[in-house]
Amino acid sequence: MQTHEEAGQASGGGAVAGAAVGGVVGHQIGSGRGNTAATIVGALGGALAGHQIEKQVRKTVVYDVVVSFEDGSQRTYSYPQQPSFATGDRVRDAGGQLVAN
């Protein structure tokens, strides 16, 4: 059995929150006409960072089970939680899901 992580789906909330924080920080840095540019750059950077942070927070672990069949073929089944069977257990395919024999 192998595991891998899948990035979570971002809802947009992280980008919005990041843009708000980045805009405020950028506004504090700039002065004069540079203030507007710093606010915009801060908002864009914050939005990108917030989006990535949200995806990281929402990531999931996927369990990949590789099954060798009697005919010599192999197939990989993926599960969002650790399955109840272990390496070496005899299983069968029941409509796309594995069940213990």
C-alpha positions as CSV (number, residue, x, y, z in Angstrom):
1,M,0.0,0.0,0.0
2,Q,1.3,3.4,-0.9
3,T,0.1,6.9,0.1
4,H,0.2,10.2,-1.6
5,E,-1.1,13.7,-0.8
6,E,-3.5,15.5,-3.0
7,A,-3.9,19.3,-2.8
8,G,-7.2,20.4,-1.4
9,Q,-9.7,22.5,-3.4
10,A,-9.5,26.2,-2.7
11,S,-12.8,27.9,-2.1
12,G,-11.4,31.4,-2.8
13,G,-11.6,32.4,0.9
14,G,-7.9,32.1,1.3
15,A,-7.2,34.3,-1.7
16,V,-9.7,37.0,-0.5
17,A,-8.2,37.0,3.1
18,G,-4.7,37.0,1.7
19,A,-5.5,39.9,-0.6
20,A,-6.9,41.9,2.2
21,V,-3.9,41.3,4.5
22,G,-1.4,41.9,1.7
23,G,-3.2,45.1,0.6
24,V,-3.0,46.5,4.2
25,V,0.7,45.5,4.5
26,G,1.5,47.0,1.1
27,H,-0.4,50.2,2.0
28,Q,1.8,50.6,5.1
29,I,5.0,50.2,3.1
30,G,4.5,52.7,0.2
31,S,4.2,56.4,0.2
32,G,3.0,58.9,-2.4
33,R,2.3,57.3,-5.8
34,G,4.3,54.3,-4.7
35,N,1.7,53.7,-2.0
36,T,-0.9,52.6,-4.6
37,A,1.6,50.4,-6.4
38,A,2.7,48.8,-3.0
39,T,-1.0,48.3,-2.1
40,I,-1.7,46.5,-5.4
41,V,1.4,44.4,-5.3
42,G,0.7,43.5,-1.7
43,A,-2.9,42.5,-2.5
44,L,-1.8,40.3,-5.4
45,G,1.0,38.6,-3.5
46,G,-1.4,38.1,-0.5
47,A,-4.0,36.6,-2.8
48,L,-1.5,34.1,-4.3
49,A,-0.1,33.2,-0.9
50,G,-3.6,32.8,0.6
51,H,-4.7,30.6,-2.2
52,Q,-1.7,28.2,-1.8
53,I,-2.1,28.2,2.0
54,E,-5.8,27.2,1.7
55,K,-4.9,24.4,-0.7
56,Q,-2.2,23.1,1.7
57,V,-4.5,23.3,4.7
58,R,-7.2,21.3,2.9
59,K,-4.9,18.6,1.5
60,T,-5.9,15.0,1.9
61,V,-4.0,11.7,2.1
62,V,-5.0,9.0,-0.5
63,Y,-4.2,5.3,0.0
64,D,-3.3,3.5,-3.2
65,V,-3.7,-0.3,-3.1
66,V,-2.1,-2.3,-6.0
67,V,-3.8,-5.6,-6.5
68,S,-2.3,-8.5,-8.5
69,F,-5.0,-10.7,-10.0
70,E,-4.7,-14.4,-10.8
71,D,-4.6,-13.7,-14.5
72,G,-1.4,-11.7,-14.0
73,S,-3.0,-8.3,-14.4
74,Q,-2.7,-5.5,-11.8
75,R,-5.0,-2.7,-10.9
76,T,-4.7,0.3,-8.4
77,Y,-7.6,1.2,-6.1
78,S,-7.5,4.5,-4.3
79,Y,-9.2,5.1,-0.9
80,P,-9.6,8.3,1.2
81,Q,-9.0,6.4,4.4
82,Q,-6.7,3.5,5.2
83,P,-8.5,0.3,4.0
84,S,-9.1,-2.5,6.5
85,F,-7.0,-5.1,4.6
86,A,-3.3,-5.4,4.6
87,T,-0.6,-6.5,2.1
88,G,-1.0,-10.2,1.3
89,D,-4.7,-10.4,2.1
90,R,-6.9,-12.1,-0.5
91,V,-9.4,-9.7,-2.0
92,R,-11.8,-9.5,-4.9
93,D,-13.3,-6.7,-7.0
94,A,-16.9,-6.1,-6.2
95,G,-18.1,-3.4,-8.5
96,G,-15.0,-1.3,-8.4
97,Q,-14.3,-1.7,-4.7
98,L,-12.2,-4.3,-3.0
99,V,-13.7,-6.7,-0.5
100,A,-11.9,-9.4,1.6
101,N,-12.3,-13.0,0.4
